[in-house]
Amino acid sequence: MPRTSSKKGLTGSAASTNPAADLFRSASSKAASKELERIDQLFHTYASSSSGMIDPEGIEFLCSDLEVEHTDVRILMLAWKMQSEKQGYFSLNEWRKGLKALRADTVQKLKKALPELEKEVRRPSNFVDFYSYAFQYCLTEEKQKSIDIESICLLLDLVLGSQFRPQVDALIQYLRTQVDYKVINMDQWMGFFRFVNEISFPDLSNYDSTLAWPLILDNFVELMREKQG
């Protein structure tokens, strides 16, 4: 029994002083530190010296370097990846979180990462979270719970337009011409997502108004059915 104990002790001692393992850990730590340093340097290229954040002007410069429009949905996806809390602003911690996850410590690497980021967001398991985030990101005032109709129309087009063009066009046309609603809340916003994913369009044959749909969608479907005769 003492011998066994002695062997275990030696094995543990050998493992803890393995030069190759220590060298690997040291190299990995240095590489991660260098990567973070480059990520921080890139942040300060675009950050405002007064606020210490990348502000709307900084984001425009970033978009120019990435060769994308600031209205491109991938910029919203980038904000989602960072879990940015304030529309049009990236903090250093948010920037670090996003760029470390994307393994991008230069503009060139970030540009190359955008297509993969879009694929990641488009996965069904992620997209519902992104869709919800898009609404929350647009709540710019404290205690704000709803978003004006015109902004919702722009957001619907940006987030769902490429996948559900006929439904989005019809919804936007309805929202801009109806007079009952001035703003949209989160429950209604998520209802739009359910609608485009679950309801047969344009025949609307499986829409049941007795189920738990927001009233605004009941009104939309009723109008659509009237037009169809």
C-alpha positions in Angstrom: 0.0 0.0 0.0 2.8 2.5 0.8 4.4 1.8 -2.6 1.1 2.5 -4.4 0.8 5.7 -2.6 4.3 6.7 -3.4 3.8 5.9 -7.1 0.7 8.1 -7.2 2.6 10.9 -5.6 5.3 10.6 -8.2 2.9 10.5 -11.0 1.1 13.6 -9.7 4.4 15.4 -9.2 5.6 14.4 -12.7 2.4 15.7 -14.3 2.5 19.0 -12.5 6.1 19.6 -13.5 5.8 18.4 -17.1 8.0 20.9 -19.1 6.1 20.3 -22.4 2.7 20.9 -20.7 4.0 24.0 -18.9 5.5 25.4 -22.2 2.2 24.8 -24.0 0.2 26.6 -21.3 2.6 29.5 -21.3 2.5 29.8 -25.1 -1.3 29.6 -25.2 -1.5 32.3 -22.5 0.9 34.6 -24.3 -1.0 34.1 -27.6 -4.4 34.9 -25.9 -2.8 38.0 -24.3 -1.5 39.2 -27.6 -4.8 38.6 -29.3 -6.6 40.6 -26.6 -4.1 43.4 -27.0 -4.8 43.6 -30.7 -8.5 43.5 -30.1 -8.2 46.4 -27.7 -6.0 48.3 -30.2 -8.6 47.9 -32.8 -11.3 49.1 -30.4 -9.4 52.3 -29.7 -9.1 52.9 -33.5 -12.8 53.5 -33.6 -13.6 54.6 -30.0 -14.4 58.2 -29.0 -11.9 59.6 -26.6 -14.6 61.5 -24.7 -17.1 58.6 -24.2 -14.6 55.7 -24.2 -17.0 53.8 -26.5 -17.4 53.2 -30.2 -20.2 55.6 -30.9 -22.4 56.0 -34.1 -19.6 57.9 -35.8 -17.1 55.2 -34.9 -19.5 52.5 -36.2 -19.8 54.4 -39.5 -16.0 54.4 -39.8 -16.0 50.7 -38.9 -18.6 49.9 -41.6 -16.6 51.8 -44.2 -13.5 49.7 -43.4 -15.6 46.5 -43.5 -17.1 47.7 -46.8 -20.7 47.3 -45.6 -23.5 49.8 -45.1 -24.3 50.8 -41.5 -27.9 49.6 -42.2 -26.6 46.1 -43.2 -28.3 43.4 -41.1 -24.8 42.0 -40.4 -24.0 45.0 -38.2 -27.0 44.2 -36.1 -25.8 40.6 -36.0 -22.4 41.9 -34.8 -24.2 43.9 -32.1 -26.1 40.7 -31.1 -22.8 38.7 -30.9 -21.4 41.4 -28.6 -24.7 41.6 -26.7 -24.5 45.3 -27.1 -26.9 47.0 -24.7 -27.1 50.5 -26.2 -28.1 51.1 -29.8 -25.3 52.6 -31.8 -22.6 52.1 -29.1 -20.1 49.3 -28.4 -18.3 49.3 -25.0 -14.8 47.8 -24.7 -16.1 44.7 -22.8 -18.8 44.1 -25.5 -16.2 44.5 -28.2 -13.9 42.0 -26.5 -16.7 39.5 -26.0 -17.7 39.6 -29.7 -14.3 39.7 -31.4 -12.9 37.0 -29.1 -15.8 34.7 -30.0 -15.3 35.5 -33.7 -11.5 35.1 -33.4 -11.0 38.4 -35.1 -8.3 40.8 -34.0 -8.0 42.8 -37.2 -10.5 44.4 -39.6 -9.6 41.9 -42.3 -10.4 39.0 -40.0 -13.6 40.6 -38.8 -14.6 41.2 -42.5 -14.0 37.5 -43.2 -15.9 36.5 -40.1 -19.2 38.2 -41.2 -20.4 35.5 -43.5 -19.9 32.8 -40.8 -21.6 35.1 -38.3 -24.6 35.4 -40.6 -24.8 31.6 -40.9 -24.6 31.3 -37.1 -27.5 33.8 -36.6 -29.6 32.1 -39.3 -29.6 28.8 -37.4 -33.2 28.4 -36.1 -31.9 27.9 -32.5 -30.1 31.3 -32.7 -32.4 33.3 -34.9 -35.3 33.5 -32.5 -32.9 35.0 -29.9 -31.5 37.4 -32.5 -35.1 38.4 -33.6 -36.0 39.2 -29.9 -32.7 41.0 -29.4 -33.4 43.2 -32.5 -36.5 44.6 -30.8 -34.8 45.1 -27.4 -31.8 46.8 -29.1 -34.2 49.5 -30.5 -35.6 50.4 -27.1 -33.5 53.5 -26.7 -35.2 55.2 -23.8 -35.3 54.1 -20.1 -38.4 52.1 -19.4 -39.4 52.1 -23.1 -41.6 49.1 -23.9 -42.8 49.7 -27.4 -41.5 51.0 -30.8 -43.2 53.3 -33.3 -44.7 51.8 -36.4 -42.3 53.3 -38.9 -39.3 51.9 -37.0 -41.0 48.5 -36.7 -41.5 48.5 -40.5 -37.8 49.2 -41.1 -36.8 46.6 -38.6 -39.2 43.9 -40.0 -37.7 44.5 -43.5 -34.1 44.3 -42.2 -34.6 41.2 -40.0 -37.2 39.1 -41.9 -37.3 40.7 -45.4 -34.8 38.4 -47.0 -36.5 35.2 -45.8 -40.2 36.1 -45.9 -40.5 38.8 -48.5 -44.2 38.4 -49.4 -45.4 38.3 -45.7 -43.2 41.2 -44.7 -44.3 43.4 -47.6 -48.0 42.7 -46.7 -47.4 43.3 -43.0 -45.6 46.6 -43.7 -48.3 47.8 -46.0 -50.9 47.0 -43.4 -49.0 48.6 -40.6 -48.5 51.8 -42.5 -52.1 52.2 -43.5 -54.0 51.1 -40.3 -54.9 53.7 -37.8 -55.5 51.7 -34.6 -51.9 51.2 -33.5 -49.2 53.8 -33.1 -46.6 51.5 -31.5 -45.7 47.8 -31.3 -44.8 45.9 -28.2 -42.6 42.8 -27.7 -45.6 40.4 -27.6 -46.8 41.7 -31.0 -43.3 41.7 -32.4 -42.9 38.0 -31.4 -46.3 37.3 -32.9 -45.1 38.5 -36.3 -42.3 36.0 -36.0 -44.7 33.2 -35.3 -47.0 34.3 -38.1 -44.4 34.2 -40.9 -43.0 30.9 -39.7 -46.3 29.0 -39.0 -49.0 30.5 -41.2 -49.6 29.4 -44.8 -49.3 32.5 -47.0 -51.0 34.1 -48.9 -54.1 31.8 -48.4 -53.9 32.0 -44.6 -55.8 28.7 -44.4 -54.3 27.6 -41.1 -54.8 30.9 -39.3 -57.2 30.5 -36.4 -58.2 33.7 -34.6 -59.5 31.8 -31.6 -55.9 30.9 -30.8 -53.5 33.2 -28.8 -52.6 35.6 -31.6 -52.1 39.4 -31.0 -55.3 41.3 -32.0 -53.3 43.3 -34.5 -52.7 40.0 -36.5 -56.4 39.1 -36.2 -57.2 42.5 -37.9 -54.5 42.0 -40.5 -55.7 38.5 -41.5 -59.3 39.7 -41.5 -58.4 42.5 -44.0 -56.3 40.1 -46.1 -59.3 37.7 -46.4 -61.6 40.5 -47.3 -59.3 41.5 -50.1 -59.2 37.9 -51.3 -62.9 37.8 -51.5 
